[in-house]
Amino acid sequence: MRATANRLVSTALALLWVLSGPILPQEAPTGFSRAEEPRELTFPADHGSHPEFSTEWWYLTGSVTTDDGNLYGFQATWFRNALVAEREPRASSLAVRDVILFHGGLIDVERQAFFSESQASRAASSWAGAETGRLEVWLLDNRLSAGPDTWSARFGAGGWELDLELAPAREPLLHGDPPGLSRKGPERGQASYYYSLPRLEVRGSLRRGPDDEPVEAVGQAWFDHEFFSRQLAESQVGWDWFSVALDDGTDLMLFELRQRDGGRASTSAGTLRLADGTRRHLAASDFEIEVASTWRSPAAHPHDDDYPASWKIVVPSAGLSLEVEPMAKDQEHRDEAPGAMAYWEGLSRFRGRHGDRQVEGLGYVELVGYRGAGPSGL
C-alpha cells in the first residue's frame, strides 16, 4: 500500500499547490465559512472534520521510550484542504473537492537520525478522507481515530511504522481570547478555531520496517486541531510554535508570528494552564522568546534564512522561565514534491523554573517560513 501512496505523492501535491496555493491562505476562499465569532466546541463531535471551512489539520506530536531505553520523538499530521466549496455534479467518483495530505516524522535521539515522509491523495474512495462528527482521518495506511476511551494512530515516517494507543489525561485546552477563537491577523476572519489535548498517554510499538520485529514503547503526546478559511495577514511570513507539558502539571503553548520586515506580529499569543486547571490566555506582551543560537539546513539555498536552534522563553507574570534545546539539530522536513516547501518540526527539551520550582518536559517546536512558507499548522 505504501508503494501506491508514493506514486500518488508528486501528482497530488502538485495538484494541491497549483490549484490552492500553500496552506497559508491570506485571502478568504469563496464560499467557505470563516472563523469570525466565538464558537462553542463540543466533544467528541468537534474532533471530526469541518468541511464548511477550507483548511483543517490534526497534529500529533510526542515522545516514547522503548523497552531498551531508547528515546524517540514523533510527529504525525493529517491536512484537509478544500479546492472548491461545492463539488460540481459529475459521473466520476474521483471528482476532487478535498485533498488530504499526511506528514510523518520520527527522530531517533540516540542515533541523531531523523526520518520523514509526505503523502497526498484526493479525498475519494477508500484512499483518503476525514469523517464529520467523530475523529476518523486517514490517507491509505496512515490513520488517526478516536474511540470512547482511547484513540489509535497508525502511521509511517521514512520507513518506520508506528502503531499507538493514546488515552487523553486532561480536558481539551481552548486557545485564544475568547477561548477557542485564535486570532492570527488584524482583520476580521484572520483566525482559526483552535484547541489542544496536551497530555495523551501513549502505549504502542515502533518498527524499522515490515521485516523487523516491533519494539514496545510508552510515552506522552500532544494533539492539536485547527480549522479555518483564512489565517495569516499579508504582512506575515511564518511562525515559531512551541508546546510542552511540564512535569509540574503546567501546559504551555506559544506561537510567535513573524512579519516580513523581521518583527513580531502583535497577534502572537499563547495559552498557559496550571495543574489545577486554571487557564490563562497569553497576549504577545505577556511573554518573551529569545533566540540563543541558529542552525542552517544543509539543503538551504542562498536566499533562505537560518533556523533558530535554541531559545529562552520567559512569562514574567507567571514566574516561568525556560531554556529550550532541540534533541537533534536536523529535524527538518524536506519534501521534494513540486511546489512543496521545507519546515522544521522537532522534539525539544524544555528546562527551567516555574516560581520556586525546577521544571522540565519534552515538547515540540515548529518553525515555518524560513525556507519558504510550507504546509504546516498552528
Secondary structure as UniProt FT lines:
FT   HELIX           2..20
FT   TURN            30..31
FT   TURN            43..44
FT   HELIX           45..47
FT   TURN            51..52
FT   STRAND          55..66
FT   TURN            67..68
FT   STRAND          71..82
FT   TURN            93..94
FT   STRAND          98..108
FT   TURN            109..112
FT   STRAND          113..122
FT   TURN            125..127
FT   STRAND          128..130
FT   STRAND          136..139
FT   TURN            140..141
FT   STRAND          142..146
FT   STRAND          151..157
FT   TURN            158..159
FT   STRAND          160..168
FT   STRAND          173..174
FT   TURN            176..180
FT   STRAND          181..183
FT   TURN            188..189
FT   STRAND          191..207
FT   TURN            210..211
FT   STRAND          215..230
FT   TURN            234..235
FT   STRAND          236..245
FT   TURN            247..248
FT   STRAND          251..259
FT   TURN            260..261
FT   TURN            266..267
FT   STRAND          269..273
FT   TURN            275..276
FT   STRAND          279..283
FT   HELIX           284..286
FT   STRAND          288..295
FT   TURN            298..299
FT   TURN            302..303
FT   STRAND          307..315
FT   HELIX           316..318
FT   STRAND          320..326
FT   STRAND          332..333
FT   TURN            338..339
FT   STRAND          343..354
FT   TURN            355..356
FT   STRAND          357..369
FT   TURN            370..371
//
